[in-house]
């Protein structure tokens, strides 16, 4: 089973990709930086310079009218990686 769940494509990650050449991925919470690095290098045929990982904290969802708590967001692990000079990943090439 792959440690990468999906690429993280948001407005903020698109900005980071354009300005700093950093890419984001959602991965399994049990994955380590070495496993994530190996998986990215194998799937996308690039060399990873460094990886930062973040485990998101859940936020409460509230009803605006009644103020009652109706649930929470999911907990997941994000990996933000920087590639070596001159390399890039195109998430839209297979569409």
Residue, then its C-alpha position, 0 to 999 in steps of 0.5 A: x500500500x502506498x504511503x501517499x494518499x493524494x496530492x494536496x492541491x489548494x490555493x495556498x499550495x499552488x502559490x507555494x508551488x509557483x513561488x518556491x517550487x514546493x509540493x504538498x501531499x496528503x499521506x498516511x499518519x503512520x508514514x515517516x519522512x524517509x518513506x514519503x521521500x522514497x515514494x515521491x521519488x519512485x512515483x514522480x521520478x524526481x529527487x527530493x531535497x527536503x520534506x516537512x510533515x504536519x499532522x493537522x488538528x481537528x477543528x469543531x464544526x458549529x451550526x451558525x443559528x443554534x451554536x451547537x457543535x455538529x462534528x469536527x474536521x478530519x485529522x490527516x498528515x501533510x507532507x510538503x517537499x522541496x525538489x532539487x534544482x531544475x526538477x518539477x512535478x506536473x499533477x495535470x499531465x495525465x488529464 
